[in-house]
Amino acid sequence: MRKRKISTVRYQVQYFDIFAATNLGADESLVSKCATYHKKNILMKFIKLLFVVILAFTFNSSQAQTFGVRAGLNYSKFLGPNISADDATEKFGFSNGFHFGLSYAYDFTDLFSLRSELVYVQNGTKYEYDGDSYYIIRDLARSKTTIEKGAVDYDLNISNAYISIPIMANYRISKKWEIFGGPYVNMLIGPTGRGKLRFESYDRPEQIVFRQSLDFKYNSDEDDQIFGTSPLSSDRIGILVDGEVVELERFAGAYSRQGERTGNKFNFLDIGITAGAHYFLNRGFFVGFQIDYGLVDLTNNEVDFSLKDVNPDNSFQFSDDKDSHLGIHASFGFRF
């Protein structure tokens, strides 16, 4: 009875910080940190549970199971709405990454098995926007904000690191070929984005025109990096606004446009289905391919806003569209 009571107290304490941060007036950064901490806790508990299940199968039947490793390249993109108009174009393209991980399969028959994997995978997309837009110029020295309309050329390569856990049914259609399919759960551990933008004002093209690098660390950009960074103070970009020189950071941060971090850009979970095939070169070595198709929105709609324009009151136009995942894996591996 004593041990159970202590466990209950620990459970209550573990989740009190999120309740307190959300309901007792704590700032947004504390809420975000608490949520991130508990997401990591969920991830570790899920991995431990999977490990226990694998051990249970291992002791149950040592001859009806196989272990393996898999690694390779993957190509992925976001499936989201694109803009194609005279005043602006927006599109998503494929980006590349890599994956590697371990697998465990339980053989029910010589032809059919159930397989799960624990894989580190880099998913992402190339995002391009060209056309009518705006730039929010914050003059921190004079506490002045200007929303400047103009043309932007925006290129961003998003690379999101996940821990992926698929659970697949395998069927051996011949001595050399195997097909498989099933659901997957991806847990986000490291979203980043890198690229560049060029902005030119419509009203003041000679005074407000510049290039800026994009260095987005979506989960780790804190308050002191909200507007970005510059290696040296002399690297900052100087523009002329209403007769005054305003300095911009050389590398823009992930939440520099908002001026504050109100939430993470990407959702923690990506859930979808996967299917593919393996070709066995011999008893253990194989090459293969698979396709992942996401079923949920990758982006947080409370932080996902339009680059094209703002509302009449200068507030952001937030998006409620769905940006899902499409991925293609090319792998080689070994089973033993």
BADRENGU-285892 format. One record per residue (C-alpha): residue number from 0; residue in one letter; chain; x, y, z. Coordinates in steps of 0.05 Angstrom, whole numbers, padded with zeros to 5 digits. Layout:
// residues N
   pos   code   unit        x        y        z
   NUM      a      A        X        Y        Z
...
This chain:
// residues 336
   pos   code   unit        x        y        z
     0      m      A    00000    00000    00000
     1      r      A    00056    00048    00016
     2      k      A    00090    00038   -00052
     3      r      A    00026    00049   -00089
     4      k      A    00013    00115   -00053
     5      i      A    00082    00140   -00070
     6      s      A    00071    00122   -00143
     7      t      A    00006    00161   -00144
     8      v      A    00039    00223   -00114
     9      r      A    00094    00220   -00167
    10      y      A    00042    00216   -00222
    11      q      A    00006    00277   -00194
    12      v      A    00071    00317   -00187
    13      q      A    00094    00297   -00257
    14      y      A    00034    00330   -00290
    15      f      A    00024    00388   -00242
    16      d      A    00075    00433   -00277
    17      i      A    00036    00433   -00343
    18      f      A   -00029    00447   -00306
    19      a      A    00004    00503   -00267
    20      a      A    00038    00533   -00327
    21      t      A   -00026    00532   -00368
    22      n      A   -00077    00553   -00315
    23      l      A   -00039    00594   -00264
    24      g      A   -00013    00648   -00311
    25      a      A    00056    00624   -00329
    26      d      A    00089    00651   -00392
    27      e      A    00086    00614   -00458
    28      s      A    00159    00592   -00457
    29      l      A    00147    00554   -00391
    30      v      A    00086    00520   -00421
    31      s      A    00126    00500   -00483
    32      k      A    00184    00473   -00441
    33      c      A    00138    00432   -00397
    34      a      A    00102    00403   -00457
    35      t      A    00168    00386   -00491
    36      y      A    00193    00351   -00428
    37      h      A    00132    00307   -00423
    38      k      A    00132    00291   -00497
    39      k      A    00203    00264   -00487
    40      n      A    00177    00224   -00427
    41      i      A    00122    00194   -00471
    42      l      A    00174    00176   -00524
    43      m      A    00219    00141   -00474
    44      k      A    00161    00103   -00443
    45      f      A    00138    00080   -00511
    46      i      A    00207    00055   -00530
    47      k      A    00213    00018   -00463
    48      l      A    00145   -00014   -00475
    49      l      A    00167   -00036   -00544
    50      f      A    00231   -00065   -00515
    51      v      A    00192   -00104   -00463
    52      v      A    00145   -00132   -00516
    53      i      A    00205   -00154   -00558
    54      l      A    00237   -00188   -00498
    55      a      A    00172   -00224   -00484
    56      f      A    00170   -00251   -00555
    57      t      A    00244   -00269   -00550
    58      f      A    00236   -00313   -00489
    59      n      A    00171   -00342   -00516
    60      s      A    00200   -00370   -00582
    61      s      A    00273   -00361   -00600
    62      q      A    00265   -00397   -00667
    63      a      A    00205   -00359   -00694
    64      q      A    00238   -00291   -00696
    65      t      A    00289   -00250   -00734
    66      f      A    00327   -00186   -00719
    67      g      A    00355   -00138   -00770
    68      v      A    00386   -00071   -00787
    69      r      A    00366   -00024   -00842
    70      a      A    00395    00041   -00870
    71      g      A    00391    00084   -00932
    72      l      A    00366    00148   -00964
    73      n      A    00297    00178   -00964
    74      y      A    00262    00232   -01004
    75      s      A    00204    00269   -00974
    76      k      A    00158    00329   -00983
    77      f      A    00097    00361   -00952
    78      l      A    00030    00350   -00986
    79      g      A   -00003    00417   -00978
    80      p      A   -00040    00469   -01018
    81      n      A    00001    00507   -01069
    82      i      A   -00009    00578   -01095
    83      s      A   -00004    00591   -01169
    84      a      A   -00025    00660   -01189
    85      d      A    00000    00722   -01226
    86      d      A    00021    00756   -01161
    87      a      A    00051    00697   -01123
    88      t      A    00072    00624   -01129
    89      e      A    00081    00576   -01072
    90      k      A    00102    00503   -01077
    91      f      A    00132    00444   -01039
    92      g      A    00187    00400   -01068
    93      f      A    00225    00337   -01048
    94      s      A    00283    00342   -01000
    95      n      A    00332    00286   -00983
    96      g      A    00354    00255   -00918
    97      f      A    00376    00188   -00889
    98      h      A    00351    00135   -00842
    99      f      A    00379    00078   -00800
   100      g      A    00351    00032   -00748
   101      l      A    00336   -00037   -00719
   102      s      A    00280   -00085   -00734
   103      y      A    00247   -00145   -00700
   104      a      A    00201   -00195   -00735
   105      y      A    00160   -00252   -00707
   106      d      A    00148   -00307   -00757
   107      f      A    00079   -00339   -00753
   108      t      A    00092   -00383   -00814
   109      d      A    00147   -00389   -00866
   110      l      A    00110   -00337   -00908
   111      f      A    00078   -00290   -00859
   112      s      A    00109   -00249   -00803
   113      l      A    00096   -00186   -00762
   114      r      A    00153   -00136   -00761
   115      s      A    00167   -00072   -00721
   116      e      A    00225   -00023   -00727
   117      l      A    00258    00031   -00687
   118      v      A    00286    00080   -00738
   119      y      A    00318    00148   -00738
   120      v      A    00294    00184   -00800
   121      q      A    00302    00253   -00831
   122      n      A    00238    00277   -00864
   123      g      A    00224    00346   -00892
   124      t      A    00209    00387   -00954
   125      k      A    00234    00443   -00998
   126      y      A    00189    00503   -00993
   127      e      A    00190    00560   -01044
   128      y      A    00150    00624   -01045
   129      d      A    00158    00680   -01097
   130      g      A    00114    00741   -01104
   131      d      A    00073    00791   -01063
   132      s      A    00089    00790   -00990
   133      y      A    00108    00833   -00931
   134      y      A    00164    00841   -00881
   135      i      A    00155    00863   -00808
   136      i      A    00211    00911   -00792
   137      r      A    00222    00918   -00717
   138      d      A    00264    00978   -00696
   139      l      A    00281    00955   -00626
   140      a      A    00322    01017   -00610
   141      r      A    00261    01062   -00622
   142      s      A    00206    01012   -00604
   143      k      A    00175    01020   -00673
   144      t      A    00145    00967   -00718
   145      t      A    00134    00976   -00793
   146      i      A    00097    00926   -00838
   147      e      A    00128    00937   -00907
   148      k      A    00094    00909   -00969
   149      g      A    00138    00883   -01024
   150      a      A    00163    00824   -01065
   151      v      A    00198    00765   -01033
   152      d      A    00238    00707   -01060
   153      y      A    00236    00655   -01004
   154      d      A    00272    00588   -01006
   155      l      A    00272    00542   -00945
   156      n      A    00296    00470   -00937
   157      i      A    00261    00438   -00877
   158      s      A    00293    00377   -00845
   159      n      A    00255    00345   -00788
   160      a      A    00287    00288   -00748
   161      y      A    00239    00235   -00723
   162      i      A    00241    00170   -00684
   163      s      A    00197    00125   -00727
   164      i      A    00161    00062   -00703
   165      p      A    00124    00025   -00758
   166      i      A    00087   -00040   -00747
   167      m      A    00081   -00080   -00811
   168      a      A    00053   -00145   -00837
   169      n      A    00104   -00182   -00881
   170      y      A    00087   -00232   -00934
   171      r      A    00139   -00273   -00973
   172      i      A    00113   -00278   -01044
   173      s      A    00175   -00317   -01069
   174      k      A    00244   -00338   -01046
   175      k      A    00272   -00270   -01065
   176      w      A    00214   -00221   -01056
   177      e      A    00176   -00197   -00995
   178      i      A    00120   -00145   -00991
   179      f      A    00098   -00109   -00928
   180      g      A    00052   -00055   -00902
   181      g      A    00021   -00025   -00840
   182      p      A    00015    00038   -00796
   183      y      A    00072    00081   -00770
   184      v      A    00081    00132   -00715
   185      n      A    00135    00185   -00721
   186      m      A    00157    00225   -00660
   187      l      A    00190    00292   -00674
   188      i      A    00258    00303   -00639
   189      g      A    00294    00356   -00681
   190      p      A    00260    00403   -00731
   191      t      A    00305    00452   -00768
   192      g      A    00302    00495   -00830
   193      r      A    00355    00531   -00872
   194      g      A    00350    00576   -00932
   195      k      A    00349    00648   -00955
   196      l      A    00303    00705   -00973
   197      r      A    00307    00768   -01015
   198      f      A    00259    00825   -01000
   199      e      A    00247    00888   -01040
   200      s      A    00197    00941   -01019
   201      y      A    00145    00964   -01069
   202      d      A    00142    01036   -01041
   203      r      A    00216    01045   -01023
   204      p      A    00256    00997   -01068
   205      e      A    00321    01037   -01062
   206      q      A    00319    01041   -00987
   207      i      A    00290    00975   -00966
   208      v      A    00321    00918   -01005
   209      f      A    00362    00862   -00974
   210      r      A    00380    00789   -00971
   211      q      A    00376    00749   -00907
   212      s      A    00396    00678   -00888
   213      l      A    00346    00632   -00853
   214      d      A    00371    00589   -00796
   215      f      A    00310    00559   -00761
   216      k      A    00316    00516   -00699
   217      y      A    00243    00508   -00686
   218      n      A    00247    00474   -00618
   219      s      A    00307    00511   -00589
   220      d      A    00303    00583   -00613
   221      e      A    00292    00620   -00547
   222      d      A    00275    00692   -00530
   223      d      A    00346    00718   -00540
   224      q      A    00346    00687   -00611
   225      i      A    00275    00705   -00632
   226      f      A    00299    00757   -00683
   227      g      A    00358    00716   -00705
   228      t      A    00434    00721   -00697
   229      s      A    00494    00753   -00729
   230      p      A    00565    00725   -00720
   231      l      A    00591    00796   -00712
   232      s      A    00556    00862   -00700
   233      s      A    00585    00886   -00766
   234      d      A    00549    00830   -00802
   235      r      A    00481    00859   -00788
   236      i      A    00439    00885   -00846
   237      g      A    00426    00960   -00847
   238      i      A    00364    00989   -00882
   239      l      A    00336    01059   -00884
   240      v      A    00265    01067   -00855
   241      d      A    00235    01137   -00851
   242      g      A    00304    01168   -00850
   243      e      A    00330    01123   -00794
   244      v      A    00378    01064   -00801
   245      v      A    00348    01000   -00776
   246      e      A    00392    00938   -00766
   247      l      A    00368    00867   -00781
   248      e      A    00402    00803   -00760
   249      r      A    00441    00767   -00815
   250      f      A    00410    00700   -00797
   251      a      A    00335    00704   -00784
   252      g      A    00307    00659   -00729
   253      a      A    00249    00611   -00735
   254      y      A    00200    00659   -00701
   255      s      A    00230    00726   -00722
   256      r      A    00169    00745   -00763
   257      q      A    00122    00737   -00703
   258      g      A    00170    00770   -00655
   259      e      A    00154    00718   -00602
   260      r      A    00148    00643   -00595
   261      t      A    00075    00625   -00582
   262      g      A    00082    00551   -00597
   263      n      A    00122    00500   -00637
   264      k      A    00117    00504   -00713
   265      f      A    00109    00429   -00721
   266      n      A    00066    00378   -00685
   267      f      A    00100    00324   -00643
   268      l      A    00066    00264   -00676
   269      d      A    00061    00244   -00749
   270      i      A    00016    00183   -00761
   271      g      A    00007    00148   -00827
   272      i      A    00012    00084   -00867
   273      t      A    00073    00053   -00901
   274      a      A    00082   -00001   -00954
   275      g      A    00138   -00029   -00995
   276      a      A    00179   -00089   -01017
   277      h      A    00247   -00122   -01004
   278      y      A    00290   -00162   -01052
   279      f      A    00337   -00212   -01018
   280      l      A    00406   -00218   -01049
   281      n      A    00419   -00279   -01006
   282      r      A    00392   -00308   -00941
   283      g      A    00406   -00245   -00901
   284      f      A    00423   -00184   -00945
   285      f      A    00367   -00146   -00979
   286      v      A    00352   -00081   -01016
   287      g      A    00284   -00049   -01015
   288      f      A    00239    00011   -01022
   289      q      A    00178    00036   -00984
   290      i      A    00129    00094   -00987
   291      d      A    00102    00131   -00926
   292      y      A    00037    00170   -00931
   293      g      A    00018    00215   -00873
   294      l      A   -00053    00221   -00848
   295      v      A   -00047    00280   -00801
   296      d      A   -00026    00353   -00805
   297      l      A    00048    00363   -00792
   298      t      A    00042    00438   -00777
   299      n      A    00013    00473   -00717
   300      n      A   -00043    00517   -00746
   301      e      A   -00035    00567   -00689
   302      v      A    00035    00583   -00715
   303      d      A    00024    00569   -00789
   304      f      A    00010    00636   -00822
   305      s      A    00008    00664   -00893
   306      l      A    00068    00696   -00925
   307      k      A    00024    00732   -00976
   308      d      A   -00011    00784   -00934
   309      v      A   -00036    00805   -00865
   310      n      A   -00106    00822   -00842
   311      p      A   -00132    00895   -00845
   312      d      A   -00114    00903   -00771
   313      n      A   -00043    00879   -00787
   314      s      A   -00054    00812   -00751
   315      f      A   -00030    00748   -00783
   316      q      A   -00073    00707   -00830
   317      f      A   -00068    00638   -00799
   318      s      A   -00078    00575   -00841
   319      d      A   -00124    00517   -00825
   320      d      A   -00100    00474   -00884
   321      k      A   -00069    00405   -00879
   322      d      A    00006    00394   -00892
   323      s      A    00017    00319   -00891
   324      h      A    00078    00276   -00904
   325      l      A    00099    00237   -00966
   326      g      A    00164    00198   -00962
   327      i      A    00202    00148   -01005
   328      h      A    00256    00103   -00974
   329      a      A    00311    00067   -01012
   330      s      A    00345    00018   -00964
   331      f      A    00394   -00038   -00956
   332      g      A    00397   -00083   -00895
   333      f      A    00412   -00149   -00863
   334      r      A    00370   -00199   -00822
   335      f      A    00397   -00252   -00776
